[in-house]
Amino acid sequence: MWGEHEGMCGVVEGMKPASGMVVVQVVFAGVNVFYKLAINDGMDLRVLVAFRYLFATAFLAPLAFFFERKSRPKLTWRVLVLSFLCGLFGGTLAQNLYITSLKLTSATFASAMTNLIPAITFTLAVLFRLESLALRTLSGQAKVLGTLVGVGGAMLLTFYKGVAINLWSTHLNLVKSHHGGASNQEAGNRGMGSLLAVASCFSYALWLIIQAKMSKEYPCHYSSTALMCIMATIQAVVFAIVVERDWAQWRMGFDIRLLSAAYSGIVASGLILTVLAWCIKRKGPLYASIFNPLMLVIVALLSSLLLNEKLHLGSVLGAVLIVVGLYMVLWGKGREAAKVGELPQEEATVQVVIDSPNINAVAQHQQDEKV
């Protein structure tokens, strides 16, 4: 009897990381849905990004102050500059590009594009000579081929629409219907949205390279995350004020706008940080990366059910190719790490797929955990 009890406890304990990662992906998917609802409500995109970082800073700054007040290293100008760059490429720029892409396309489309980040990070790492192609090895071939497959999937996602796929017989449409968009305009929006999504991935990949240096200079995960959020808040607020002069956009009531900003800032960039960090600590970054495409599936289901978004064959085929490319890159990185016995070092590169540009404060925690 005692043996059976221990066995059940072991099963439950073993399921905790998987359950935690499912929760993480559900929360990440929720960000896309809330973003779309806030956009449809007429909220200015720049203002939404600014409020997200205001909420994230308000949540994370006290945590950094109380948990790391005795262990924080000296704050130098170099750390401040790195924080500014992290806030720019991993925060303000990436988020504004991503959310604009989401507005022009769909939540499913934008979510699918984020799975290109590992391939783009690998490409940039090769260009910056931080990583070699190693075409003679199986792992190197997998990474290169995975990158090409992912790019092919993105092109298919962009240029081929195909027939519509109806997942539900009924829909709970939460968005206001807008008629009058011509097909040419829709095609133009899709093309521009694709470019912005790829640009967001490039910005996010650059941030990961810079963040690797930041983690070595300032190895305090709460403080470095809070610093990045503070810098992103300043940048996002200044940018929003310069671009959006209508002060009515800055007024927040108890509505979908406030809920979207608070959810993305506090829940996604704050609370979920601890869950994701715990899963990474227990099972490693490669394990967590495997769950990333789950967000795409959840977003596709929720968008078709709640946002009246039509799922097309081209989107499905393109997303499948992107996910296949993602797993090929991950497999190559995992095999490479296992060969040299440096799996923990993979966090700096592989964790890019753990969170999407929707959650940019989270990935810092994993890099700092290993320092």
KOLLUM-657036 format. One record per residue: residue number from 1; x, y, z of N, C-alpha, C in turn. Coordinates in steps of 0.1 Angstrom, whole numbers, plus 5000, padded with zeros to 4 digits. Atoms other than C-alpha are relative to their C-alpha. Layout:
BEGIN
vextor  n_c1  n_c2  n_c3  ca_c1  ca_c2  ca_c3  c_c1  c_c2  c_c3
NUM  X  Y  Z  X  Y  Z  X  Y  Z $
...
***
This chain:
BEGIN
vextor  n_c1  n_c2  n_c3  ca_c1  ca_c2  ca_c3  c_c1  c_c2  c_c3
1  5008  4988  5000  5000  5000  5000  5009  5013  5000 $
2  4991  4988  5000  5028  5024  5009  5007  5002  4987 $
3  4993  5000  5013  5046  5015  4977  4991  5007  4989 $
4  5009  4994  5009  5015  5024  4957  4998  5015  5002 $
5  5002  4985  4997  5011  5057  4975  5012  5008  4995 $
6  4988  4993  5005  5047  5066  4968  5000  5001  4985 $
7  5000  5000  5015  5042  5056  4931  4991  5011  4995 $
8  5010  4990  5004  5011  5079  4929  5006  5014  5002 $
9  4993  4988  4997  5031  5107  4945  5010  5004  4989 $
10  4989  4998  5010  5059  5102  4920  4994  5004  4987 $
11  5007  4996  5012  5034  5104  4891  4996  5014  5000 $
12  5005  4986  4999  5018  5136  4904  5012  5010  4999 $
13  4988  4991  5000  5053  5151  4910  5005  5001  4986 $
14  4994  4999  5014  5064  5142  4875  4991  5008  4991 $
15  5009  4993  5009  5033  5158  4860  5000  5015  5002 $
16  5000  4985  4997  5039  5192  4877  5007  5008  4989 $
17  4994  4992  5011  5064  5205  4851  4992  5001  4988 $
18  5008  5000  5012  5042  5195  4822  4988  5009  5002 $
19  5011  4992  4997  5012  5210  4839  5003  5015  5000 $
20  4996  4986  4999  5031  5242  4846  5002  5006  4987 $
21  4997  4994  5013  5042  5246  4810  4987  5001  4992 $
22  5012  4998  5006  5007  5241  4798  4993  5013  5005 $
23  5005  4988  4995  4996  5269  4821  5007  5012  4994 $
24  4992  4989  5006  5024  5291  4808  4995  5003  4986 $
25  5004  4998  5013  5013  5285  4772  4986  5006  4999 $
26  5013  4995  5000  4977  5292  4780  5000  5015  5003 $
27  4998  4986  4997  4987  5325  4796  5005  5008  4988 $
28  4995  4993  5012  5008  5334  4766  4990  5002  4989 $
29  5010  4999  5010  4980  5326  4743  4989  5011  5003 $
30  5009  4990  4995  4957  5348  4764  5004  5014  4996 $
31  4994  4987  5004  4980  5378  4757  4995  5004  4986 $
32  5004  4997  5014  4973  5375  4720  4985  5004  4999 $
33  5015  4997  5001  4935  5374  4725  4997  5013  5006 $
34  5003  4987  4994  4935  5403  4749  5005  5012  4991 $
35  4995  4990  5009  4957  5423  4725  4990  5003  4989 $
36  5009  4999  5011  4933  5417  4697  4987  5007  5004 $
37  5012  4994  4995  4903  5427  4718  5002  5015  5003 $
38  4997  4986  4997  4920  5459  4730  5001  5008  4987 $
39  4999  4993  5013  4929  5468  4694  4987  5002  4994 $
40  5013  4999  5006  4894  5461  4682  4991  5011  5008 $
41  5007  4990  4992  4881  5484  4710  5005  5014  4997 $
42  4995  4987  5004  4901  5512  4695  5011  5006  5007 $
43  4988  4995  4992  4930  5514  4719  5012  5002  4991 $
44  4988  4998  5008  4961  5529  4704  5011  4990  5004 $
45  4990  5011  4998  4988  5503  4700  5012  5004  5009 $
46  4989  4996  4992  5016  5524  4714  4997  5003  5014 $
47  5004  4998  4986  4996  5533  4745  4998  4987  5007 $
48  5002  5014  4994  4988  5496  4751  5014  4995  5004 $
49  4987  5004  4996  5025  5488  4750  5006  5007  5012 $
50  4995  4991  4989  5033  5517  4773  4994  4995  5013 $
51  5007  5004  4987  5007  5506  4799  5004  4986  5004 $
52  4995  5013  4996  5019  5470  4797  5013  5001  5008 $
53  4987  4999  4992  5054  5480  4808  4998  5007  5013 $
54  5003  4994  4987  5040  5503  4834  4996  4990  5010 $
55  5005  5011  4991  5021  5474  4850  5012  4990  5003 $
56  4989  5009  4997  5051  5451  4846  5011  5005  5009 $
57  4990  4993  4991  5075  5476  4862  4994  5001  5014 $
58  5006  4999  4986  5051  5482  4891  4999  4987  5007 $
59  5000  5013  4994  5049  5445  4897  5014  4994  5003 $
60  4986  5006  4999  5086  5435  4892  5009  5008  5009 $
61  4990  4991  4993  5104  5465  4908  5000  4997  5015 $
62  5000  5004  4986  5092  5457  4944  5006  4986  5003 $
63  4994  5014  4999  5102  5420  4939  5015  5001  5000 $
64  4986  4998  5001  5136  5431  4929  5006  5007  5012 $
65  4995  4992  4988  5140  5455  4958  5000  4991  5012 $
66  5001  5007  4988  5129  5431  4985  5008  4987  4999 $
67  4993  5013  5001  5144  5398  4972  5015  5001  4997 $
68  4986  4999  5004  5178  5411  4960  5007  5012  5005 $
69  4994  4987  4995  5185  5442  4980  5014  4997  5007 $
70  4988  5003  4993  5214  5424  4998  5010  4993  4990 $
71  4992  5008  5010  5228  5405  4967  5003  5008  4987 $
72  4998  4992  5013  5227  5432  4940  5014  5005  4999 $
73  4987  4994  5002  5260  5441  4925  4999  5015  4997 $
74  5000  4986  5003  5270  5477  4918  4994  5003  4986 $
75  5006  4995  5013  5250  5495  4891  5009  5009  4993 $
76  4990  4992  5008  5274  5507  4864  4994  5006  4988 $
77  5005  4994  5012  5270  5528  4833  4998  4989  4989 $
78  5001  5011  5010  5277  5497  4812  4987  4992  5002 $
79  5012  5007  4997  5248  5479  4829  4988  5008  4996 $
80  5011  4991  5004  5225  5509  4823  4999  5000  4985 $
81  5001  5000  5015  5234  5510  4786  4995  4986  4995 $
82  5006  5013  5004  5228  5472  4783  4986  4999  5003 $
83  5014  5000  4996  5195  5476  4801  4992  5008  4990 $
84  5007  4992  5010  5185  5504  4777  4999  4992  4987 $
85  5000  5008  5012  5194  5482  4747  4990  4988  5001 $
86  5009  5011  4998  5175  5452  4762  4986  5005  5000 $
87  5013  4995  5000  5145  5474  4768  4995  5004  4987 $
88  5004  4996  5013  5146  5487  4733  4997  4988  4991 $
89  5001  5011  5009  5152  5455  4713  4990  4989  5005 $
90  5009  5010  4994  5134  5431  4737  4987  5005  5005 $
91  5013  4994  4994  5107  5455  4748  4993  5008  4990 $
92  5007  4990  5007  5096  5486  4731  4999  4997  4985 $
93  5000  5002  5014  5106  5479  4695  4993  4987  4996 $
94  5005  5013  5003  5098  5442  4695  4985  5000  5002 $
95  5014  5000  4997  5064  5447  4711  4992  5009  4990 $
96  5008  4992  5009  5053  5476  4689  4999  4994  4986 $
97  5000  5007  5013  5063  5457  4658  4990  4988  5000 $
98  5009  5012  4999  5045  5426  4670  4986  5003  5001 $
99  5014  4997  4998  5013  5442  4681  4994  5006  4987 $
100  5004  4994  5013  5011  5462  4648  4998  4988  4990 $
101  5001  5012  5009  5016  5429  4629  4987  4992  5004 $
102  5012  5007  4995  4988  5413  4650  4988  5008  4995 $
103  5011  4992  5005  4965  5442  4641  4997  4998  4985 $
104  5001  5001  5014  4972  5439  4604  4996  4986  4995 $
105  5002  5014  5004  4969  5401  4603  4990  4993  5009 $
106  5008  5006  4990  4955  5379  4630  5008  4994  5011 $
107  4993  5005  4988  4964  5365  4664  5007  4987  4996 $
108  4993  5013  5004  4971  5330  4648  5012  5002  4992 $
109  4989  4997  5009  4993  5345  4621  5012  5005  5008 $
110  4988  4994  4992  5014  5366  4645  5006  4989  5009 $
111  4995  5011  4991  5017  5336  4669  5009  4990  4993 $
112  4992  5010  5008  5029  5313  4642  5014  5006  4996 $
113  4987  4994  5004  5056  5338  4631  5010  5000  5011 $
114  4991  5000  4989  5071  5339  4666  5009  4987  5001 $
115  4992  5013  5000  5083  5303  4661  5012  5001  4991 $
116  4988  4998  5008  5108  5317  4636  5012  5005  5008 $
117  4990  4994  4992  5128  5333  4664  5013  4991  5002 $
118  4987  5008  4999  5152  5303  4670  5008  5000  4988 $
119  4993  5000  5013  5160  5302  4633  5007  5013  4998 $
120  4995  4987  5002  5166  5339  4632  5012  5002  5010 $
121  4989  4999  4990  5187  5338  4664  5012  4992  4995 $
122  4989  5008  5005  5208  5310  4649  5007  5008  4988 $
123  4994  4992  5011  5213  5331  4617  5008  5012  5005 $
124  4992  4988  4995  5224  5362  4636  5012  4995  5008 $
125  4988  5005  4993  5247  5341  4658  5011  4996  4991 $
126  4990  5004  5010  5264  5328  4627  5006  5013  4994 $
127  4996  4988  5006  5266  5363  4612  5010  5008  5009 $
128  4992  4993  4990  5281  5377  4644  5012  4991  5005 $
129  4989  5009  4996  5305  5347  4646  4999  4995  5014 $
130  5002  5006  4987  5290  5336  4679  4998  4985  4999 $
131  5003  5014  5002  5282  5302  4664  5004  4997  4986 $
132  4996  5004  5014  5295  5282  4634  4989  4991  4994 $
133  5009  5008  5008  5275  5265  4607  5002  4985  5003 $
134  4997  5014  4998  5292  5231  4612  4992  4991  4991 $
135  5008  5008  5010  5277  5217  4580  5004  4986  4999 $
136  4996  5014  5001  5297  5185  4583  4994  4991  5011 $
137  5006  5008  4989  5279  5175  4615  4985  4999  4998 $
138  5015  5002  5002  5243  5162  4617  4993  5011  5007 $
139  5007  4990  4993  5234  5188  4643  5001  5013  4992 $
140  4999  4988  5009  5247  5216  4620  4991  5000  4989 $
141  5009  5001  5011  5228  5203  4591  4985  5001  5004 $
142  5014  4999  4995  5196  5200  4612  4996  5015  5003 $
143  5003  4986  4997  5199  5237  4623  4998  5008  4987 $
144  5001  4992  5012  5205  5250  4588  4987  4996  4992 $
145  5012  5005  5007  5177  5228  4573  4987  5005  5007 $
146  5012  4995  4993  5153  5238  4601  4998  5014  4998 $
147  5001  4986  5003  5160  5274  4595  4993  5002  4986 $
148  5006  4999  5013  5152  5270  4558  4985  4995  4999 $
149  5014  5005  4999  5120  5250  4565  4992  5010  5007 $
150  5008  4990  4993  5109  5277  4590  4997  5012  4991 $
151  5002  4988  5009  5115  5305  4564  4990  4996  4989 $
152  5010  5005  5010  5096  5284  4538  4986  5000  5005 $
153  5013  5000  4994  5067  5280  4562  4995  5015  5002 $
154  5004  4986  4999  5067  5318  4568  4995  5006  4987 $
155  5004  4995  5013  5065  5325  4531  4987  4994  4996 $
156  5013  5006  5003  5037  5300  4527  4989  5006  5008 $
157  5009  4994  4991  5019  5315  4556  4996  5014  4994 $
158  5002  4986  5005  5022  5350  4539  4993  5000  4987 $
159  5004  4999  5014  5016  5343  4503  4989  4990  4995 $
160  5011  5009  5004  4991  5314  4502  4989  4999  5011 $
161  5011  5000  4990  4957  5316  4518  4993  4987  5000 $
162  5007  5013  5000  4938  5286  4506  4986  5001  5005 $
163  5014  5000  4996  4903  5275  4515  4999  5002  5015 $
164  5003  4997  4986  4887  5285  4548  4997  4987  5007 $
165  5003  5012  4992  4885  5258  4576  4992  5005  5012 $
166  5009  4997  4989  4856  5260  4600  5001  4990  5011 $
167  4997  5009  4988  4865  5245  4634  4987  4999  5009 $
168  5012  5000  4991  4832  5254  4652  4987  5002  4992 $
169  5013  4997  5006  4796  5253  4642  4994  5013  5005 $
170  5004  4987  4995  4789  5283  4664  5012  5008  5005 $
171  4990  4991  4996  4810  5313  4674  4996  5010  5010 $
172  5003  4989  4990  4811  5336  4704  5009  5012  4996 $
173  4992  4989  5005  4822  5367  4685  5001  5012  5010 $
174  4999  4989  4990  4836  5392  4710  5005  5013  4993 $
175  4995  4988  5006  4849  5417  4684  4989  5006  4992 $
176  5009  4992  5008  4830  5444  4666  5003  4997  4985 $
177  4998  5003  5014  4824  5436  4629  5003  5013  4992 $
178  4997  4988  5008  4839  5460  4604  5000  4995  4985 $
179  5001  5004  5014  4829  5457  4568  5006  5011  4991 $
180  4994  4990  5009  4845  5474  4538  5014  4999  4997 $
181  4986  5002  5003  4880  5461  4536  5001  4992  4987 $
182  4999  5006  5013  4888  5453  4500  5011  4989  5000 $
183  4991  5011  5000  4907  5421  4491  5014  5005  4998 $
184  4987  4995  5002  4936  5441  4478  5006  5006  5012 $
185  4995  4994  4988  4939  5460  4510  5003  4989  5010 $
186  4997  5011  4991  4937  5427  4529  5013  4994  4997 $
187  4987  5006  5004  4965  5413  4509  5012  5009  5003 $
188  4990  4991  4996  4985  5444  4515  5003  5000  5015 $
189  4998  5001  4986  4979  5442  4552  5007  4988  5004 $
190  4993  5013  4997  4990  5406  4552  5015  5001  4997 $
191  4986  4999  5004  5022  5414  4534  5008  5009  5010 $
192  4994  4991  4990  5030  5444  4557  5001  4993  5014 $
193  5000  5006  4988  5020  5424  4587  5011  4989  5001 $
194  4989  5010  5000  5044  5396  4577  5014  5006  5002 $
195  4987  4993  4999  5073  5420  4573  5002  5005  5015 $
196  4999  4995  4986  5065  5436  4608  5003  4988  5009 $
197  4998  5012  4991  5063  5401  4624  5014  4995  4999 $
198  4986  5004  5002  5097  5391  4609  5009  5010  5007 $
199  4991  4990  4994  5112  5424  4620  4999  4999  5015 $
200  5002  5002  4986  5098  5418  4655  5009  4988  5005 $
201  4992  5012  4997  5115  5384  4655  5015  5003  5000 $
202  4986  4995  5001  5148  5400  4644  5004  5008  5013 $
203  4998  4991  4988  5145  5426  4672  5002  4991  5013 $
204  5000  5009  4989  5138  5399  4697  5013  4991  5001 $
205  4988  5008  5001  5167  5378  4685  5013  5008  5004 $
206  4989  4991  4996  5191  5407  4689  5000  5002  5015 $
207  5001  4999  4986  5178  5412  4724  5007  4988  5007 $
208  4994  5011  4994  5188  5377  4733  5015  5000  5000 $
209  4986  4999  5000  5223  5382  4722  5005  5010  5009 $
210  4996  4990  4991  5226  5414  4741  4997  4996  5015 $
211  5003  5005  4987  5209  5398  4771  5010  4991  5006 $
212  4990  5009  4995  5235  5372  4773  5012  5007  5006 $
213  4989  4992  4994  5261  5399  4780  4994  5007  5013 $
214  5006  4994  4988  5237  5416  4805  5000  4990  5011 $
215  5001  5010  4989  5233  5384  4825  5014  4998  5006 $
216  4987  5001  4995  5271  5382  4829  5004  5012  5008 $
217  4997  4988  4993  5274  5418  4839  4992  5002  5013 $
218  5009  4997  4989  5244  5419  4863  4992  4987  5003 $
219  5007  5013  4998  5235  5383  4875  4990  5000  5011 $
220  5011  5000  4990  5204  5392  4895  4987  5000  4991 $
221  5011  5001  5010  5173  5380  4876  4989  5010  5002 $
222  5011  4991  4998  5146  5401  4893  5005  5014  4997 $
223  4995  4986  5002  5168  5433  4892  5002  5003  4985 $
224  4997  4998  5014  5179  5428  4856  4987  5001  4992 $
225  5013  5000  5007  5143  5421  4845  4993  5013  5003 $
226  5006  4987  4997  5130  5452  4864  5007  5011  4993 $
227  4992  4990  5007  5158  5473  4849  4995  5001  4985 $
228  5004  5001  5014  5148  5462  4814  4986  5006  4999 $
229  5014  4995  5000  5111  5469  4822  4999  5015  5002 $
230  5000  4985  4998  5119  5504  4835  5005  5007  4988 $
231  4995  4993  5012  5139  5513  4804  4989  4999  4989 $
232  5011  5002  5010  5111  5498  4782  4989  5010  5003 $
233  5011  4991  4996  5085  5518  4801  5003  5015  4996 $
234  4996  4987  5004  5104  5551  4796  5000  5002  4984 $
235  4999  4999  5014  5110  5544  4759  4985  4999  4994 $
236  5013  5002  5005  5074  5532  4753  4991  5012  5002 $
237  5008  4989  4997  5058  5561  4771  5004  5012  4991 $
238  4996  4989  5008  5079  5587  4753  4996  4998  4985 $
239  5004  5002  5014  5073  5571  4719  4985  5002  4998 $
240  5015  4999  5001  5035  5569  4726  4996  5014  5001 $
241  5004  4986  4999  5033  5605  4737  5003  5008  4987 $
242  4996  4993  5012  5052  5617  4706  4990  4997  4989 $
243  5009  5005  5012  5030  5596  4682  4985  5003  5003 $
244  5015  4999  4997  4996  5597  4700  4998  5013  5008 $
245  5003  4987  4993  4985  5633  4709  4986  5000  5006 $
246  5013  5000  4994  4950  5623  4718  5000  4995  5014 $
247  4998  5004  4986  4950  5623  4756  4988  4991  5004 $
248  5011  5009  4996  4916  5604  4756  5005  4986  4999 $
249  4995  5014  5001  4936  5573  4746  5007  4996  5013 $
250  4992  5003  4988  4955  5575  4779  4990  4998  5012 $
251  5010  5002  4990  4923  5574  4800  4996  4985  5001 $
252  5003  5014  4998  4917  5540  4815  4988  4998  5009 $
253  5011  5003  4992  4884  5527  4828  5000  4985  5004 $
254  5001  5015  4997  4873  5493  4841  4994  4993  4988 $
255  5005  5006  5013  4871  5479  4806  5011  4991  4995 $
256  4991  5009  5006  4889  5456  4782  5014  5006  4998 $
257  4987  4994  5002  4917  5481  4777  5009  4999  5013 $
258  4993  5002  4987  4927  5481  4814  5003  4985  5003 $
259  4998  5015  4998  4922  5443  4816  5012  4995  4991 $
260  4989  5004  5009  4945  5438  4786  5014  5004  5004 $
261  4987  4995  4995  4973  5460  4799  5004  4993  5013 $
262  4996  5006  4987  4971  5446  4834  5003  4985  4998 $
263  4998  5014  5002  4969  5410  4822  5014  4997  4994 $
264  4987  5002  5007  4999  5413  4798  5011  5004  5009 $
265  4989  4995  4992  5019  5433  4823  5002  4992  5013 $
266  4999  5007  4986  5012  5416  4857  5000  4985  4999 $
267  5001  5014  5000  5001  5381  4849  5011  4994  4991 $
268  4991  5007  5010  5021  5373  4817  5015  5004  5003 $
269  4986  4997  4998  5053  5393  4825  5004  4999  5015 $
270  4997  5000  4985  5051  5390  4863  4998  4986  5006 $
271  5003  5012  4993  5033  5360  4878  5006  4988  4993 $
272  4996  5012  5008  5041  5335  4850  5015  4999  5000 $
273  4985  5001  5000  5078  5343  4854  5004  4989  5010 $
274  4996  5010  4990  5080  5322  4886  4997  4986  4995 $
275  5003  5013  5005  5062  5293  4870  5009  4995  4989 $
276  4991  5003  5011  5083  5293  4839  5014  4997  5005 $
277  4987  5002  4994  5115  5297  4859  5001  4987  5008 $
278  5000  5013  4993  5106  5267  4881  5000  4988  4991 $
279  5000  5011  5010  5099  5245  4851  5014  4999  4993 $
280  4987  5000  5006  5132  5255  4835  5010  4994  5010 $
281  4991  5005  4990  5150  5247  4868  4999  4985  5002 $
282  5002  5014  4998  5134  5213  4871  5003  4992  4988 $
283  4999  5008  5012  5135  5201  4835  5009  5005  4989 $
284  4991  4994  5010  5158  5224  4815  4993  5007  4989 $
285  5006  4992  5010  5152  5248  4786  4995  4992  4988 $
286  5004  5007  5011  5149  5222  4759  4986  4994  5002 $
287  5013  5005  4997  5120  5206  4777  4989  5010  4999 $
288  5010  4989  5000  5102  5239  4781  4997  5005  4985 $
289  5002  4996  5014  5108  5247  4744  4990  4992  4992 $
290  5009  5009  5007  5089  5217  4733  4985  5004  5001 $
291  5014  4996  4998  5057  5233  4746  4996  5012  4992 $
292  5003  4987  5006  5060  5265  4727  4989  5000  4988 $
293  5010  5001  5010  5039  5254  4696  4986  4998  5006 $
294  5014  5002  4994  5010  5246  4721  4993  5014  5000 $
295  5006  4987  5000  5005  5284  4723  4993  5003  4987 $
296  5006  4998  5014  4999  5285  4685  4987  4993  4999 $
297  5012  5007  5001  4973  5258  4688  4989  5006  5008 $
298  5010  4993  4991  4955  5275  4717  4995  5013  4994 $
299  5004  4987  5006  4955  5309  4699  4991  4997  4988 $
300  5009  5003  5012  4941  5293  4667  4986  4996  5004 $
301  5013  5004  4996  4913  5277  4686  4992  5011  5006 $
302  5006  4989  4994  4905  5307  4707  4996  5011  4990 $
303  5003  4990  5010  4907  5331  4678  4988  4997  4991 $
304  5011  5004  5008  4883  5311  4657  4987  5000  5007 $
305  5012  5001  4991  4859  5307  4686  4995  5014  5005 $
306  5004  4987  4993  4860  5342  4702  5002  5012  4991 $
307  4996  4988  5008  4875  5366  4676  4995  5000  4986 $
308  5005  5001  5013  4857  5355  4645  5011  5000  4989 $
309  4989  5001  5010  4890  5348  4627  4999  4987  4993 $
310  5001  5012  5009  4889  5324  4598  5014  4994  4998 $
311  4988  5008  5002  4915  5297  4597  5001  4995  4986 $
312  4999  5004  5014  4928  5290  4562  5010  4989  4998 $
313  4991  5011  5003  4946  5261  4547  5015  5004  4999 $
314  4986  4995  5001  4977  5282  4539  5006  5003  5014 $
315  4995  4997  4986  4979  5293  4576  5004  4987  5007 $
316  4998  5013  4993  4977  5257  4588  5013  4994  4994 $
317  4988  5006  5006  5004  5244  4563  5012  5008  5004 $
318  4988  4991  4997  5027  5274  4569  5004  4998  5015 $
319  4997  5002  4986  5024  5270  4607  5006  4987  5003 $
320  4994  5013  4998  5031  5233  4605  5015  5000  4996 $
321  4986  4999  5004  5063  5240  4585  5009  5007  5010 $
322  4992  4992  4991  5074  5267  4609  5003  4991  5013 $
323  4998  5008  4988  5069  5243  4639  5010  4989  4997 $
324  4990  5010  5003  5088  5215  4621  5014  5006  4999 $
325  4987  4993  5000  5116  5239  4614  5005  5003  5014 $
326  4997  4997  4986  5115  5249  4651  5006  4988  5007 $
327  4995  5012  4993  5119  5213  4663  5013  4995  4994 $
328  4987  5004  5006  5147  5207  4638  5012  5008  5006 $
329  4989  4992  4993  5167  5236  4652  5002  4996  5014 $
330  4999  5004  4986  5159  5225  4687  5008  4986  5001 $
331  4994  5013  5000  5170  5189  4679  5015  5002  4998 $
332  4986  4997  5003  5203  5202  4664  5007  5006  5012 $
333  4993  4994  4989  5210  5224  4694  5001  4990  5012 $
334  5000  5009  4990  5201  5196  4718  5011  4989  4998 $
335  4989  5009  5004  5224  5171  4700  5014  5006  5002 $
336  4987  4993  4999  5252  5196  4699  5004  5002  5015 $
337  4997  4998  4986  5249  5204  4736  5003  4986  5007 $
338  4997  5013  4993  5248  5167  4746  5013  4995  4996 $
339  4987  5005  5005  5279  5160  4725  5011  5006  5008 $
340  4989  4993  4993  5300  5186  4743  4997  5001  5015 $
341  5003  5001  4986  5283  5181  4777  4998  5014  5006 $
342  5002  4986  4995  5272  5218  4781  4986  5004  4998 $
343  5014  4997  5001  5235  5216  4782  4995  5013  5007 $
344  5004  4988  4994  5231  5244  4807  5003  5013  4992 $
345  4996  4989  5008  5249  5267  4783  4989  5003  4989 $
346  5010  4999  5011  5220  5262  4759  4989  5011  5003 $
347  5011  4991  4996  5197  5285  4779  5001  5013  4992 $
348  4999  4987  5007  5211  5316  4762  4994  5000  4986 $
349  5005  5000  5014  5200  5304  4728  4986  4994  4999 $
350  5013  5008  5002  5172  5278  4732  4989  5007  5007 $
351  5011  4995  4992  5152  5298  4757  4992  5010  4991 $
352  5007  4991  5008  5142  5322  4729  4987  4995  4995 $
353  5012  5005  5004  5115  5298  4719  4991  4997  5012 $
354  5009  5003  4988  5102  5294  4755  4989  5010  5001 $
355  5010  4990  5000  5085  5327  4753  5001  5008  4987 $
356  5001  4993  5012  5073  5347  4724  5003  5015  5003 $
357  4999  4985  4997  5076  5385  4719  4989  5005  5009 $
358  5010  4996  4990  5045  5386  4740  5005  5001  5014 $
359  4995  5001  4986  5065  5378  4771  5015  5002  5000 $
360  4986  4998  5002  5098  5395  4770  5008  5001  5013 $
361  4993  4998  4987  5105  5399  4807  5004  4986  5006 $
362  4998  5013  4994  5105  5361  4813  5013  4994  4997 $
363  4988  5008  5004  5135  5348  4794  5012  5005  5007 $
364  4989  4996  4992  5159  5369  4814  5003  4992  5012 $
365  4999  5007  4988  5152  5349  4844  5008  4987  4998 $
366  4993  5013  5002  5164  5316  4829  5015  5003  4998 $
367  4986  4998  5003  5197  5331  4817  5007  5004  5013 $
368  4994  4996  4987  5203  5346  4852  5001  4989  5009 $
369  5000  5011  4991  5195  5314  4869  5013  4992  4999 $
370  4988  5009  5001  5225  5296  4855  5013  5008  5003 $
371  4988  4992  4998  5250  5325  4862  5004  4998  5015 $
***
